[in-house]
Amino acid sequence: MTLYKNSLVSFFALILLLLAMPSQSQVIEDPYQKIESVSQQLVEIIAAHQKEYPKNEMQYFDAISNLMNGLVDFRYIAKKVMGPYRTMATQQQIALFAQIFRQGLIETYSRGLLNYKNQKIVLVEQKPLKNGQRKVVIKQEIRSSGNVFPLEYFMARKKTGEWMVINMSLSGINLRDIFRNQFLQAAQKSSGDIDTVIAGWTSELD
């Protein structure tokens, strides 16, 4: 079971961190191209930091964090993870949880991603976008050692025209649902004390 959990953490690391790119002055309208361009940039960051890790851990985290800017809508995801407790939380609590949630994911999955080498990432079932389309599910496959792991990226187009990741899944396992269950369990244990849940939050898969 421990091996399975570690593998799941590492695979979700690959999902999250394949979806990161630096902010640009020109909005990229095509979400498929956005995902494809990210993969190359991420490989370069891993290659640049893998040999000296963990001596350069903070620089590595910073590089990944910069890539995440403008791509993953952490505030939206954080609110969904909070579930019904979102309506009970203040704006300050929501903002704090989004910040902690984001940083925890970056650190946890950046470490897990360092275990991966020479995986092949393939875009599948690309479909032309319709005029005015605001949501899309982009499908990829991780192919490694004869195994194929299907990925799904749920993206939404913002008013700015940017496409942002709002959820993802691996082999049918929904990442947002996993963390929402984790939040709900923690809230129940703390009798609904949101501050306690936030203070004890960890973005690791149980």
N, C-alpha and C positions, 0 to 999 in steps of 0.2 A: 504493500500500500504506500509506503514511503517513497519507493522508487517511482510509482505511478504519479504521486503528487509532485515530486520534483520534475518529472517529465512534463506534466501539465503546466507547471509554472514556467518552465523553459519555453514551451511551445507558445504560451500566451505572451511571453517576452518577445518572441519573434513576431507575433501578430502586431502587438502594440508598436514596436520600434521600427517595423517596416513601414509604418504609416507616419513618418515625420519628415518635415522639410523646413528650411528657413523661410521666414516671411519675405515676400517680394512685393515690390511696388506695383507690379502688374498681376492682377488676379488670374489664376489659371482656371479656366472655365470647365475643362474636361477632367472629371474625377479619375478616369482611367489613366490618363497621362500623369496625373499627380501621383497616383500610387506607384506607377512604373518608375518615375524619376526618383522617387524616394528610395527605392531598393538599392540603387547604385550608390547614392550618397551615404546610406547607412553602412554598406559594406566597407566603404573607405574609412569611416570613423572607427569601426571595429578593428580594421587592419592597423590603423594608426595608433591604437591604444592597447591592443591585446597583449603585445609582447611585454610592456612595462607594467601592466596591471598586477597588483593593486597600488603600486606606487603613485600612479597617475589617476587614481580613482575619481577625485573631485573634478579634474579636467575632463575625464570621460563622461561623468554625469552631466557636466555643464554642456558638453557638445551634444549629448542626446537631448537635453532639455531645450537647447536652442532649436533643434530640429522639430521639436514638438509644437513650437509656437505657430499659431495660425492653422493648425491641422486638426488636433483633437479638441473637441468642445468639452473640456473637463467640468465646467460649471453645469452644463446641461446633464452630463452623465452623473455628476455628484448628486444633483437633485433627484434623478431617477433612482439612484442607489438608496437614497434616504427614504424612498417610498412614502407611506402616509405621514411619516414624521417630518417631511418637508414642510407641510402646512403648519406644523407646530413650531418650526424653527424660525429664528430671526434671520434677517438678511446677513447679519454678521456671522452667525453660525454657519449658514450655507456657504458663505465666502471662505470661511476658515476651513470647513470640511473639504471644499473643492481644492484648496491649496495643499492640505495635508494628503488628500487622496492622490493628487497629481504627483507630488514629490515622492510618495511611497511607491507608486507604480514605476516611476522613472528609475529609482534606485534598485528596487527588487528585480525588475525585469531587465535592466541593463546588465546586472550581474549574471542573470540566467542566460542572456543572449551570447555571452562570451564563450559558452560551451558549444556553439554551433559553428560548423565549418563546411563550406562547399555545398550547402543546400541549394537546390534549384527551385526558384519561385516562378510559377507559371500562371499567367493571367488566362482565365477561361470564361467562355460565354459572354464575351463583350458585346453589348448591344448599343445601338445608336440612341442618344438621348432625345426625348420628345421636346418640343417647344414648351417652355414653362415648367418642365419637370424639376421638382425640388427635392426628391429623394431617390436614392438608387442603392442597390445592393451589388457590390463589386465582389466577384468571386476569383480566388486564387487557389493554387495548390502548392503545398510544400512537398517536394519530392526528395527523399533521402533514403539511401540504403534499401531501395526496393519498396519503401513505404510511401503512401500518398495520404496527405492530411489536408482535407478541404477547409478553406478559410472563407469567411464571409465578412465583408466590411460594410456596415450600414452607414451611409453618408447622407447629409442633408445640405442643401444649398441655402446659405444665409442671404440676407438682404443685400449684403455687400457683393454678392456673386461668388464668394468663396465656398468651396465644398469642405465640410467638416465631418470628421468621424464622430458618430454619436453612439456606436456600439459595434461589437464584433463577436464572432463565434468561431470555434474550432471543432470540427467533426460534430457539429450540432450542439456543442456546449456553449451556452450563452454567457459571456463574461459579465455583462451587466447584471444578469439575474443572480449569478453566484455572489457578487458583492452586495446586492440588495438583500439577499438572504442572510449574509454575514452581518449587515447593519441591523436588520430586524432582530436577529438573535441577540446581538449585543444590547440593543435598546430594551428588549424584554428583560434581560438579566439586570439591567440598571434601572428598572422600573420607569422607563421612558425618559431618563435623564440624558438629554442630547449632548450636553457638555462632557459627560463621562464617556459616552461612546466616541466622541471626537478625540478626546485626550488619549484613549486607548486604542485608536484605530491603527490597523496594520493592513497594508495592501498585499497581503500574501494569501494564497488560496489555502483554505482549511481542508 
